[in-house]
């Protein structure tokens, strides 16, 4: 499907699609995480990524330090051809 879009509208348009996806994800994540502390935001991110099919594993190393590993990529087949897909999968968790 994305290849067809690229054929019709070009590489720049595909980039714009993924940029829009990233902006939409960031907006949604910010709304859900608003008012929460860092620890709660990290846990919420893991929950969101689980709902999206990424199969995350979250481990708290110590206060303020976590590892978040994702065992699956629901966009893998798209990402193999369109690297832009991976650039928008890490929502903002800045302190």
Secondary structure by P-SEA (a helix, b strand, c coil): caaaaaaaccaaaaaaaaaaaaaaaaaaaaaaaccccaaaaaaaaaaaaaaaccbbbbbbccccbbbbbbccccccccccccccccccccccccc
